Amino acid sequence: MGFTHYFGHKKTSKINWALIVEDCKKLRVKLPKDIYIDGCFAHPEAQFTDKIIHFNGSDKDFKWEQREKGESPENRHETFVLKQEGSNGFTFCKTARKPYDLLVCACLLVYKHHSPKTMELSSDGESEDWADAEKFVKDVLGYEMKFAEIERK
């Protein structure tokens, strides 16, 4: 069963994108120790670059070699992708409420903070489903973003 976030986004400025990437990297470093992040099948490492942010959930001690054998981490679902150039329309990430959903939601809040006019954001989740990500962003980055306020705009 899916739990999905929808976030069509347009190109954002290089300055805004640099701020988004910097904040998302800070969040990744501060993730709770029981949440594991890696890349996708094409790129084993999560990417936080001048063009793209992409990552997926993983499991403790899961190795790339296991993926080459067709195995997949239990805490993996769909790869989260944000691009500086935008999504060219509708896009989404189904996390199925797996642990990496915290970083997905937090990165979406960061994007809306730095480039609010370039992203439409909605979710299968309600405001309370975003509370942990809102607190995470505030605790790590010091600013407040409320999903309920974004959704009303």
C-alpha positions, 0 to 999 in steps of 0.5 A: 500500500502506498503513502504518497507525496506529490510535488510538481516543481519548476526550475528554481534559481541556482542560489535557491537550489544551493540553499536547498541542497545545503539544508537537505545535506544538514538534515541527512547528517542529523537523521536518527541513527535508525534511518538509513539512506542510500541511492537507487539502482543506477547510483548506489549513493544518495545524491545531493548535488548542484543538479539533483537530490535523490535518495531512497530508504535502506537497511542497516548494513545493506550492501550494493552487492546484494542489490546486484543479486536482485535483493532490495532493502526492506525499508526501500520504496520509491526513490525520491528525486528533486531537480534544480531544473524542475520536474516538467510537471506532475511528480510524486514519491510513494514512501509507504510510510517507511522510515526515510519518509522523514527525510522526504518530507523534510526536504520538501519543506526545505524546498518550499521554504527556499523556493515557495512559488516554484512547487505545488505540494500535496500529500496523502498524509494529513497535517499530523503526518508531517509533524515529525518532519516539521519538528526535524526541520525546526530542530536542525535548521532553526526555521519553521515550516508547517505543511497545513499552511503550505497546503492552504495556499 
